[in-house]
Amino acid sequence: MTDTSIADSSHGTNDQYVRFVNVKKSYDQRILVVKDFNLDIKKGEFVTLLGPSGSGKTTCLMMLAGFEDVTSGSILVNGEPVTDIAPYHRNIGMVFQHYALFPHMTIAENLAYPLKVRKISASEVERRVKESLALVELNDFAKRYPGQLSGGQKQRVALARSLIFEPSIVLMDEPLGALDKNLREQMQFEIKRLHEDLGFTAIYVTHDQTEALTMSDRVAVFNDGIVEQCAAPEVLYEQPANSFVANFIGENNRIPGTVKRIENGLAQVELIDGTLATTGNKNCPAEGAPCTLTIRPENLFIASKHSMENSIQASFMTRLYVGDSIRYFFKLSSGTELMVKTLNDQHAPVLERGAMTQLTWSTTGGLALDRSE
Amino acid sequence: MKFPKYFSIWQKIGMHGLRLTAWAVLAFLMIPILVIIPLSFNAEPYFTFTEGMLTFDPDAYSLKWYAEIFNDDKWMLAIKNSFFIGACATLIATVLGTFAAIGLSNPVMPFQRAIMAMLLSPMIVPLIITAAGMYFFYTQLGLSGSYLGVIIAHAALGTPFVIITVNASLSGFDYSLMRASLGLGAPPVYTFFNVIMPLIRPGVISGALFAFVTSFDEVVVILFLAGPEQRTIPRQMFSGLREQINPTILAVAVLLVVISGLLLLTIEYLRARGERIRSGEI
C-alpha cells in the first residue's frame, strides 16, 4: 500500500466508517442475490436496510458480520477490508430476530459470555453485567433463564449482550419481527435511546417501513438485489426516486398516464381518462412515454368550494372509519381506485355511494414517476 | 371400564378384547425376564421352581449363586472385560458419532443421505454378516483375538446409535446460536464446547448409553473375534449354558437386567430433560 492510499483510507473515515463497494453475492453461482451494492455509512449513523423479503438486505448484513462470504466487491470498516477476517475477530455486535440467547445459560451468563471469551477479569465482568442489566432495566433478572422471560425482555437481553463488549458497529436483523405491535413500538424507543446514549453505528434490517422511517437517519430501500434509493426518511417519503420507492414507502395513489411536456422540473401528464395534470417531475421518461402520477392519500382532497391546480372526476365507492382519520375510496372512469385520507373533524364530508365527486390536488402534492410493471 | 352410552355390545367386547391382547403381549415380553429373578435365588442347582420356593419357605432361597459369581475367576474376568471393552468402545463411538452427526446436520455437507446410510449400516445389516466380515478383515490386520480388535468392532456397532440420538437432538437446534456465539467473539472450538455441546449433551449421553448397552450384550462379534482373554459376560453365559449347568448364569442375568434397567431410566430421564431445556423451562 502506498502512502497516498493510506492517507486516502484514513481520510474521511468518519463519513465512510462502513463501506460496501460493488458488493455482489450469489449462493449458487448463477443468480445474484445482491447486485452491485454500494453504501457508505457514517460513524454513529443509524442506517436501515428496508425491503421486501428476499430482496437481499439480510444477506448484506450477514456479509458484514462475516457469516456469508462476499462473491465479489469489498466491505471496509474504518478503511480496512474485513472480508478476510473471521466473524469472531470482527468485533461487531449482532441482534437476531429470534433473540439467539443461549438457553442453557442464565441472563447474567449470557451477558458475560462475550466478556469471558475476551478473558476479562471476573470482577470487571460482574461490574459490566450489572451495568448492562441496568441499561436495559432488567436488574432483577440476572439469575433467570431465557425460557422464563417474555419476548420483549428476551430481546432486551439480546440487545444488551450485543452491546456489552462495546462494539463500534451493531447489526440488527429484524430484531422486533417476533414481537407484537405495542411491544415493538416500546422497543423502537429503547433501541433509539441506546443508540443515542452510546453512539454506536447501527445497521438495521427490517421489512416494516414504519419502523424504518421512525428509527433511522437514513434508509436504503432494497428491491431484488439492488438499492432503489438511500436517503433520509422524509426524502424517501416526499421525494421518492422512482415508483417502486413511492409504492413501497407509505400508501400512494397511482394513476397511469402519458408524459405530455417536461419543463422547469414540472411534468404535464395526460391521465388515462384524458384529464391533464401538472405535478413535480422526478424520473419521468421522455415526452410521449407512459408514466405514473402518484399522489399521497393525505395530499388528495375532496373538492368543496375551491379546488386546487389539478382535479379529476371520480365516483365515491365506500369509506373506512379509522378513528382519527377517515379513508374515502373512489373509482375513476378508467377503473383506477383512489384513496383520500381526511382528518376526522367537522369537515369530513358525507357522501352517497356512487356520487360523482371532484378530487383535487396541488402541483406539489403529486409526483410524476416512471411506469413500472 | 367406562364406555360411552352409545357403545353397542360389540364395541364393548371389541374394546375388552383390545385390552386383553395388549396385556397378553406385555406379559409375553416381560415374563421371561421376570421369571429368572426368583429363580436366581434358588437354593438348589436347578432351573425350575422347587416345592419350597412355591410355598415361600425361606430355606429354599439363597444368595449362593451371586456369591458364586464373585468366587469364579472366569466370571470376574468376563465382568471386567465387559466393562472395559464397553467403556472403551463407548468412548470411541461417542466421539466419532457426535462429530459425524454434527457434520451431517450441516446443510453444506454433500451426499448427506448416502453417508448417513453408510454410517448406519452396522445397525441394519444382519449382525452375523458384519461379524463375519470383521472376522476376515481384522484377521488380516492381526486384530482378531485382541482387545483392540474387539473394541474397534464394538465402537463400529455403537456409533450408529450415537449418530441417531445426536442427530435427533440437533434437529431442534437453533443455528443462529452458533452465529451469535461467533459474532460475540468466540472461536469455533470455544463455541462447540460452550454452546453446542451443552445443548446436545442429553443426545450425546443417551447415545453413549445405547452404545454401551450394545457392546455390553453383544455376543456374535465376540464369538468371531475374541480370544479366551477377551471373554465378556454374554460370551461367558453362552458357554456357561452348555458347560456349567447351574443358576449362576441366572444371577448374572438378573444383574444384567438391573444394569440395563438403570441405563434405560437414565436415558428416559435425559430425554425428558432435553425436551425441557429446548422448550425453555429448565
Boltz contact constraints between the chains, C-beta under 6 A:
constraints:
  - contact:
      token1: [A, 65]
      token2: [B, 183]
      max_distance: 6.0
  - contact:
      token1: [A, 67]
      token2: [B, 179]
      max_distance: 6.0
  - contact:
      token1: [A, 87]
      token2: [B, 182]
      max_distance: 6.0
  - contact:
      token1: [A, 87]
      token2: [B, 183]
      max_distance: 6.0
  - contact:
      token1: [A, 88]
      token2: [B, 182]
      max_distance: 6.0
  - contact:
      token1: [A, 88]
      token2: [B, 185]
      max_distance: 6.0
  - contact:
      token1: [A, 88]
      token2: [B, 186]
      max_distance: 6.0
  - contact:
      token1: [A, 88]
      token2: [B, 187]
      max_distance: 6.0
  - contact:
      token1: [A, 94]
      token2: [B, 183]
      max_distance: 6.0
  - contact:
      token1: [A, 96]
      token2: [B, 176]
      max_distance: 6.0
  - contact:
      token1: [A, 100]
      token2: [B, 176]
      max_distance: 6.0
  - contact:
      token1: [A, 100]
      token2: [B, 177]
      max_distance: 6.0
  - contact:
      token1: [A, 100]
      token2: [B, 180]
      max_distance: 6.0
  - contact:
      token1: [A, 102]
      token2: [B, 195]
      max_distance: 6.0
  - contact:
      token1: [A, 103]
      token2: [B, 280]
      max_distance: 6.0
  - contact:
      token1: [A, 104]
      token2: [B, 198]
      max_distance: 6.0
  - contact:
      token1: [A, 113]
      token2: [B, 184]
      max_distance: 6.0
  - contact:
      token1: [A, 114]
      token2: [B, 184]
      max_distance: 6.0
  - contact:
      token1: [A, 114]
      token2: [B, 185]
      max_distance: 6.0
  - contact:
      token1: [A, 117]
      token2: [B, 185]
      max_distance: 6.0
  - contact:
      token1: [A, 117]
      token2: [B, 186]
      max_distance: 6.0
  - contact:
      token1: [A, 145]
      token2: [B, 282]
      max_distance: 6.0
  - contact:
      token1: [A, 147]
      token2: [B, 280]
      max_distance: 6.0
  - contact:
      token1: [A, 147]
      token2: [B, 281]
      max_distance: 6.0
